[in-house]
Amino acid sequence: MKTIPWDKLLEGSKHVEDPVSITIGVFDGVHRGHQALIREVTRDSSLQSLVITFSNNPFAVLRPDVFRGYLQSLPMKLERLENLGVSGVVIIDFSHDFSKLTGEKFLTLLSTRLNIKKLVLGSNHKFGQGEGMGPDEARRFCEDNSIELVVVPAIKMGETRVSSTRVRTALLEGRIEEARELLGGSYALDLSELNGESGPGRVRLLREKVPQILPPPGTYQVRLNQLKDGFATDLKLDHQWLEWNNPADMQVKKIFF
């Protein structure tokens, strides 16, 4: 899967020659709702599928006072998108300056640098300055630029749509099974850039070092490094530490709930 930094795309050189199908979003967690978008954007084999996403979360920049944490690291998100069959990802480092870009200007920049044939959006998705661009506004832009617009209906579990906010709430309230259902798989922590404190057969890590959402204090059944064949153990969480049994010399890069 090709990864293209936003600034490289803006340079004007052709990073993607073929006609493309694109979708836009944060894709934090790549939950079932996101997966519906990916299925649509990868549907036409004659088009390269591109996801336009962010290295960080816009809420972490614009509203750090209410941002509750990430569901995935960027490498985990890219791995998930590749496994879902995405051809390439354009990665934007979200900033206050970028937030001033209108939705129309953003789509114009994309369409002048990519041969866009198809745009896939969620039915409730808004983007651009002041969230001024939604499916209705995008439809006018697409008609003017000969781009097919596909609006994907919200995916619901029960009476409520699947969303990253709903996944966060489930995790923060300790409803791990619900979070798994919303994600369509296990929730995973990326520890590849973190170092814990090792003791005899045990490792502990300061909770504050983990940028991802963590459930409440308690004991959780987890697997280390691999979802199916990884070492199974109990993960103990309190208000300060994560602690787990660790086989000798095992470097733990992921923990799966």
QUICOR-V206658 format. One record per helix or strand of 2 or more residues. SS is the DSSP state (helix for helix, strand for strand). FROM is the first residue (numbers start at 0). LEN is the number of residues. If there is no record, write none. Layout:
BEGIN
SS,FROM,LEN ; SS,FROM,LEN
END
This chain:
BEGIN
strand,1,4 ; helix,5,5 ; strand,19,5 ; helix,31,10 ; strand,47,7 ; helix,57,5 ; helix,73,10 ; strand,87,5 ; helix,95,4 ; helix,102,11 ; strand,115,7 ; helix,128,3 ; helix,134,10 ; strand,147,5 ; strand,155,2 ; strand,159,2 ; helix,163,9 ; helix,175,8 ; strand,187,3 ; strand,196,3 ; strand,201,5 ; helix,206,3 ; strand,217,7 ; strand,230,7 ; strand,240,5 ; strand,253,3
END
